[in-house]
C-alpha cells in the first residue's frame, strides 16, 4: 500500500509541474572548460528537482549596458520542467554562483 501511494504522489508531481525557461548571461571570459562545468552544475541542480527539456547556447552577444565590467555576455537558455517552488531555489543558487552575470526564470505557457 505504501508503494502505491509513492507512485501516485510521483504522478501527481509530474502532472502539477510547470514548464520554465531560464535565460542566463554568463561571463564571456570563462574558458570552455569552466563554462561547460558551470552549465553542467546548473543542469544538475535543475535535474535534482525536475527535468531539463532543452538547452540553447546563443553564444556571445553585446550587452545593452555594462555588467560587472563586461560589455558582452554568453547567452544560454535552458528549458525545464519542475514544481512551482523550485524556481525560487534555482534563483537563490544562481545569485551566488560565480560566472553568472544575470539570469531570468519565466514560466512558459503550454
C-alpha positions in Angstrom: 0.0 0.0 0.0 2.9 2.4 0.8 4.5 1.7 -2.6 1.3 2.6 -4.5 1.0 5.9 -2.5 4.5 6.8 -3.5 3.8 6.1 -7.2 0.6 8.1 -7.0 2.5 11.1 -5.5 5.1 11.0 -8.2 2.4 11.0 -10.8 0.7 14.0 -9.1 4.1 15.8 -9.0 4.6 15.2 -12.7 1.1 16.5 -13.6 1.4 19.5 -11.3 4.8 20.5 -12.7 5.2 23.6 -14.8 7.4 24.4 -17.8 10.0 27.1 -17.4 12.7 28.9 -19.4 15.9 30.0 -17.7 17.9 32.7 -19.6 21.4 33.2 -18.2 24.1 35.6 -19.2 27.5 34.0 -18.4 30.8 35.8 -18.1 32.4 35.7 -21.6 35.9 35.4 -20.1 35.2 31.9 -18.8 37.3 29.4 -20.7 35.5 26.5 -22.5 36.1 24.0 -19.6 34.8 26.3 -16.9 31.8 27.3 -18.9 30.8 23.7 -19.6 31.4 22.9 -15.9 29.1 25.8 -14.9 26.4 24.7 -17.3 26.7 21.2 -16.1 26.2 22.3 -12.5 23.2 24.3 -13.4 21.7 21.4 -15.3 22.4 19.1 -12.3 20.6 21.5 -10.0 17.6 21.5 -12.2 17.6 17.7 -12.7 17.6 17.3 -8.9 14.0 18.7 -8.8 12.8 18.4 -12.3 13.8 17.7 -15.9 16.0 19.6 -18.4 14.0 19.7 -21.6 16.4 21.6 -23.9 19.4 23.8 -23.9 20.1 26.6 -26.4 23.6 28.2 -26.4 23.1 31.6 -28.2 26.8 32.5 -28.0 28.5 35.7 -27.0 26.4 38.9 -27.6 26.9 42.5 -26.9 25.1 43.7 -23.7 22.8 46.6 -23.6 24.7 48.0 -20.7 27.9 47.1 -18.8 27.6 44.4 -16.1 30.5 43.8 -13.7 32.9 45.5 -16.2 31.7 43.3 -19.1 30.3 44.7 -22.3 29.3 41.3 -23.7 27.9 38.0 -22.3 27.4 34.4 -23.3 23.6 33.9 -23.5 22.3 30.4 -22.7 18.6 29.3 -22.5 17.6 26.2 -20.6 14.0 24.9 -20.8 13.0 22.8 -17.9 10.0 21.3 -16.1 9.7 21.5 -12.3 7.3 22.2 -9.5 6.3 25.8 -8.8 8.5 26.1 -5.7 11.7 25.2 -7.5 12.5 28.4 -9.5 12.9 30.4 -6.2 15.6 27.9 -5.1 17.3 28.0 -8.5 17.4 31.8 -8.4 18.9 31.7 -4.9 21.7 29.4 -6.2 22.3 31.4 -9.3 22.7 34.7 -7.3 25.7 33.3 -5.5 27.2 31.4 -8.5 30.5 32.8 -9.9 30.4 33.3 -13.6 26.7 34.1 -13.9 26.3 37.8 -14.7 22.4 37.8 -15.0 19.6 35.4 -15.1 15.8 35.3 -15.5 13.4 32.4 -14.9 10.0 32.6 -16.6 7.1 30.2 -16.7 6.3 29.1 -20.3 2.6 28.7 -21.2 1.9 25.3 -22.8 
